[in-house]
């Protein structure tokens, strides 16, 4: 019985860790810039991902597989899409409130449904489709502009947020594809080894770019190693649980339940950034909760 809900436990844990990581990255953006703050989750997250894999191998006794071409291709595309998604998300956070910027990225589940059908041939059940529609409607209600919002600011936030959501959707589907084709005998090893490959690709690529184009940013990242280490750990922890969920459940179900991150973002906004929740946002939260109930019932 517990095994049937394991993916949900993994997903909620991932969403909580990701919310805290996003908050830390938002703070780092002011000093490191968008690319630098994005790179923190890769550079400082990679050692933790390797540590997680070593622990998993020791506990399960199942060795990690060597990456094959199919799994590597899936993972590489997912890694690139995730980098683009994170950069767009951090830029969006600088245009409106923290929770609204996060909300726009959560149009992602609708796109995950489409990408999963096209790339993985995963046809969702009617209950999953209903859950995605209801939860996304709640997210959009939370994102509805106020009269105090500048039109140009709104349009920019919308474009950045939805673009980020599309890239997150693509990365989720590709990571599930990478996990499924990894050849690992145990789902935990498959998830953990795929995460290590993804972070290795991201760390190597972005480090090389910064070495060529912005060594000062790299120096600033290393200088701020204490907060960067914490953000990296939270990022690796969140990714570890996302990948575990992808290993045993469809990407659409996982990312829809992952919308509970919006509720966590509300808490972060209130406590860290002194931002308040409007009545319309509360109505959106109610729809989001209903969508979560539906996905748990039909996912």
N, C-alpha and C positions, 0 to 999 in steps of 0.2 A: 504493500500500500504506500509506504513512504517513498519507494522508488518512483512511483508515478508522479510525485510532486517534487522530485529532486531538481528537475529543471527549473521549477519556479523558485526554489530556495536559492539556486545558483544565480538566477536572474535578478532577484531582489537584492542579493548581496552585491552583485556587480553594479547595480544602479546606485546603491548607497555609496560605494567606494568612488564611483565615477563622479557623483555630485561633489564630493569633497575635493577630488582632483581638479574638476573644472573651476571650483572656487579658487584654488591655489594658482592655477594657470592664469586665471583672470588677473590676479594680483601681480604675477610675474610678467605679464604682457607689458606693463608700464615701463619696466626696466629692460627687458630682453627683446621686446618687439614680438610680433606675431609668430615669425618663424622660430625665433629663439625659444619662446614659451612653448611652442608646439614640440620642438625638439627635446625639451626636457623630459617629456613622458617616454620618449624612445631611448635616449642616451642613459638616463638614470633608471629606467624601467627594465632595460635588457638584463643587467646582472641579477635582478630579482626574479625575472622569468627563468633564467638558467637555474637559479637556486630552487625555484618551484619544481622544475623538471627533474632535478637531481633527487629531491625529496620523493616525488611521485614514482620515479624509477626504483628507488630504494624500498618504498612501501609495497608497490605492486609486483616487483621482481620482473617486470616486462621492459625490455630494452627499447629505446626510441628507434624508430625506423629511419633509414637514410631517406632524405627527400627525393621523391621521384619527379619526373618532369611535369606530370599532370598536377600533382599536389603543389609543386613549386610555382607553377603558372597561376593557379587559383590564388595562392597565398600572396604572390607578388602583386597581382592586381588589387587584391584586398588591402594590402599594405599601402599602396599608392593612393587608393581612394580614401583610406582612413586619414592619411596625412593631409590631403586636400580638405577633407571634412572638418578636421580639427582646426586648421588654419582659418577656414571660413567661419566656423563657430566662434573662435576667439575674436575675430574682427566684428562679428555681429554683436557680441557682448558689449562693445564699445559704443553702440549706437542707441540702444534702449536699455531697459532694466535687465538685470541678470536673468530673472525667471522668464521674461518674455522672449529674450534671445534663445534660451534653451527650448522654449515652447515651439518656436518656429522650426527648429531642427527636428522636432518630433512629428512632422508630417511624414517622416521616414517610413512608418509601417505600411502605408499605402503603396509606396514605391517598392518596399520589400516584397509585398505580395506579387507585384508585376514581375520583378526581377527573378523571384524564386520560380515562378511558372515558366519563364523564358529560359533561364539558365540551368535550373535544377529539376524541372518538370514536377515541382511540388504543387499540386492543386489543393487549395485550401478548402476546408469544410464551410458550409453556410454560416455556422456559428462563429468561426474565425473571421470571416468577412464582416459579419455584423459587429463583432468586437472591435475590429480595426476601424470601421466607419464611425462607431459611437465614440471610441476613445480619441480618434483624430478630431472629431467635431468638438469634443471637450477642449482639446489643445488649442484649436483655432479660436474658440470662444475666449480662452484665457489670453489670447494674443490680440484680441480686437482693440483697435486704436482708440485712444481717448482724444478729446477735443484739444488737449494740450500737446498732442504729438504732431510734430512737423511732418508735412506730407513727404518731403524729400527723405527725411530720416526714416519714415515708415517704409517707403519703397526700397530703400537701401537695405534695411533690416530684413524685409521680406525676401529679397533676392538672395542675400547672404545666408539667411536661415534655411530657406528651402533648398538652396544649392548644397548647403552642408548636410541637410537631411538626405538628399539624393546620393551624396557620396558615402554617407554612413550606411545607407541601404545597400549600395553596391558592395561595400566592404563586408557587411554582414553576410550577404549571400555568397560572396567569394570565399570568405573564411570558412563557412560551412562546407563549401565545395572542397576546400583544401583539407579540412579535417576528415571528410568522408573518403577522400582518395589517398590519405596518408599511408595506409597499409599497416597502421599500428594495431596490435591485438587487443588493447584495452582502450576504452573511450577516453579515460583520463590522460593516458599517455599520448593519444592522438591529439587531444586538445592542447596539452602542454607543449609538445614538440612543435606543433604548428605555430603556437604563439612565439616560441623562441626563434623560429625561422622568420616570422613576420617582423619581429623587433630587430633582428639582426640586419635584415634588408633595410628597414627604415633608418636604423642608427648609422649604418655604413653610408647610405645614400645622402642623408641630410648632413652628416659630418663632412663628407667630401665637398658638398656644395658650399658649406660655410667656410671650410678651409680655403676654398678658391675665391669666394666672393665676400665673405665677412668674418675674418678671423677675430675681429673685435667682439662680435656676438658670442663666439665660442669662448673667448676669455671671460666674458661677463657671465656666461652659463657656469663655468668652472668656479668663478669667484663666488657665485651665489649657490654653492653646492649644498648648503644645509636645507633651504626651502626646496631646492630642486630635487634633492634626494627624497624628501617626503612626497613631493608630487610624483616622482618616478615610481616610488613604492605603491602609492595609491593607484596610479595608472596601470602598473603591472598586475596588481591585485584585482582591479576591475576587469581587466582583459582576461585574466585567468578564469574568472567565473563566467564571463561572457562566452568564452570558448568552450567551457565545460557544458554550458547550456546548449550551445549550437551543436555539440556532439550528440545530444540525445533528443533534441526537439527542433522543429522547423524554425527557420529564421523569422518567419512572420509571427509565430506565437511568442517567441522570445522577445522580439523587439516591441511587440504590443504590450506585453506585461512590463517590459522595461520602461514604459511610460510613467511608472510610479516614480521615476526620477524627478518628474515635475513636482510631485508632492514633497520630495526631499529638497528640491530647489526652492520651494516656498519657505521651508524652514531656514535654509541658508540665507535667503534674501532678507528674512526678518531679523535674523540674529547677527549676521555679518555685515550686511549692507544697509540695514535699517529701512527696508522697502516694505510697503504694506500691500495687502491683497484686496482688490476691489470686489464688489458684489458679482460682477460679470465673471471675474476669475474664479470666484467660488462656485458659480454655476458650471463653469468649465471643469472644475475639479470633480463635481458631482457626476458629470458625464464620463469623465476619465475613470472614476471608480467603477461606474457601471460597465464600461468597456473591459476593465480588468476582471470583473466578476464573470463576464461572458467568456473571456479568453481562458480563464481557469476552468470554466464549465465545459468548454468545447475544444480547448487546445490539446 
